[in-house]
Amino acid sequence: MPDRVADFVVDNPQLVSALITFIGTLNRVTATFLFGSAITRYGQELIATKSQDEAVTVFGVSAFMAFRHMSLVWGLSDWKALVEKRQRSLMVFLLFVALASFASIPSGTASLIAPTTFNITTPMGELTGREFDFTSQN
């Protein structure tokens, strides 16, 4: 990488952090869109293949909407009915797991690609550097 870019990274850590956060957010938006599209397609196929004996429930449709839009679609008055049945409790739990997973995408991406300083002590001496050494000529 050219020295000019390395100097820019070292001299402007706030701008680099903002860019990395933007990349992480873009990563989350992309993952949420793809996950929502997959959920929509799965829901459409599931509803289309249901026989006349198996009814599509309002809860099933609202659960697909909750996963599709990554939001809670149930009000506070609905929580008692949600936790009474085991299958519904499982769906709500899975929704919370999905929400937590997707919320951690930007910070996870930032921690993977952000340049950080490190110190390593070996028998031959101490090594100090950056995780991504943009100034290296090798």
Stockholm file with secondary structure:
# STOCKHOLM 1.0

chainA/1-138         MPDRVADFVVDNPQLVSALITFIGTLNRVTATFLFGSAITRYGQELIATKSQDEAVTVFGVSAFMAFRHMSLVWGLSDWKALVEKRQRSLMVFLLFVALASFASIPSGTASLIAPTTFNITTPMGELTGREFDFTSQN
#=GR chainA/1-138 SS CCHHHHHHHHHCHHHHHHHHHHHHHHHHHHHHHHHHHHHHHHHHHHHHHCCSSSCCCHHHHHHHHHHHHTSCCSCGGGHHHHHHSHHHHHHHHHHHHHHHHHHTHHHHHHHHHSCCEEEEEETTEEEEEESSCTTCCC
#=GC SS_cons         CCHHHHHHHHHCHHHHHHHHHHHHHHHHHHHHHHHHHHHHHHHHHHHHHCCSSSCCCHHHHHHHHHHHHTSCCSCGGGHHHHHHSHHHHHHHHHHHHHHHHHHTHHHHHHHHHSCCEEEEEETTEEEEEESSCTTCCC
//
